[in-house]
């Protein structure tokens, strides 16, 4: 991972664990883009479900 949260390398276990990030369609896969711009990720966040946030 670099400073922009692009995934630079991942083994088979990481690809399985973070499959949503790899299947999001962005090249290279990016954790920040997935977290804030992917419609699947925007529902059910901690801000929606946690009563003290």
KAJO-V569673 format. One record per pair of residues at least 4 apart in sequence whose ideal C-beta (glycine too) atoms are under 7 Angstrom apart, sorted by the first residue. I is the first residue (numbers start at 1). J is the second residue. D is the distance in whole Angstrom. If there is no record, write none. Layout:
I & J & D
I & J & D
This chain:
1 & 5 & 6
1 & 6 & 7
1 & 7 & 6
1 & 8 & 6
2 & 6 & 5
2 & 8 & 6
4 & 30 & 7
5 & 30 & 6
5 & 31 & 4
5 & 32 & 4
6 & 28 & 5
6 & 30 & 5
7 & 21 & 7
7 & 28 & 6
7 & 29 & 4
8 & 28 & 7
10 & 14 & 4
10 & 15 & 5
12 & 16 & 6
13 & 17 & 6
14 & 18 & 6
15 & 19 & 7
15 & 22 & 6
18 & 22 & 6
19 & 23 & 6
20 & 24 & 7
20 & 34 & 7
20 & 40 & 7
21 & 29 & 5
21 & 31 & 6
21 & 34 & 5
22 & 29 & 5
24 & 29 & 7
24 & 34 & 5
24 & 38 & 5
26 & 30 & 5
26 & 33 & 5
30 & 34 & 6
31 & 35 & 6
32 & 36 & 6
33 & 37 & 5
34 & 38 & 5
34 & 41 & 6
35 & 41 & 6
44 & 48 & 6
44 & 49 & 7
46 & 50 & 5
46 & 53 & 6
47 & 53 & 5
